[in-house]
C-alpha cells in the first residue's frame, strides 16, 4: 500500500485516561510512552482488522489507467481530491469530468479514470476510519486497543516474542476483521 497519512487520528485525553486507569498510573511521567503505545496498538488494530479504526485524512497513489482502482485503506468516509502525479513529484489538478469516485456500502473506495491523464500515476485524497473519534470507537475495538497497549507496557522489559496481538485482544477485534482475496 502506498499511503501517506496527512492528518493522523486525534487521540482524545480520554484514551490516555483509560490506559492509565487500567495500569493504575496516577502521574504524568509516562504519558508520552503511553500515547506512543496507544498509537502502535491502533496501527496493530488496523493491520489485524484491515480497517482504519480512527478517522484520518490520507492519500494513496494509484495507476492513472482506465477502469476502477480500489483504495487499500478502508472504510472510506469521503473522497475529496484527485491529482496527477509526475515523475518528479509535482502534482496537477485533474478536471473533475475525467474521473469518478465511488464508495461502496462496505466502505471500499474506488476511483475510475474516465478521461486523459498526462501522467502514469494519480494521488487520491480521502478520509477513512471506522469512528470519527475515540469516544465513538466501538467498545470491542477500543477495549482491544487499551488491552494491547497495556500488555506492551507491562512486557516492555521482557522483549516478548509473541507474533500478532494476544488472543484476548484478537477475540475483541475479530468481529471487525476484513479478509481480502489476493
Secondary structure, DSSP 8 states (H G I E B T S, - for coil): --EEEEE-----HHHHHHHHHHHT--SSTTHHHHHHHHHHHHHHHHHHHSS-SB-EEEEEEEE--BEEEE-SS--EEEEEEEEEE-TTS-EEE--GGGEEEEE-TTS-EEEEE-S--SSSEEEEEEEE-SBSSGGGS-HHHHHHHHHHHHHHHHTTTTT----SS-HHHHHHHGGG------
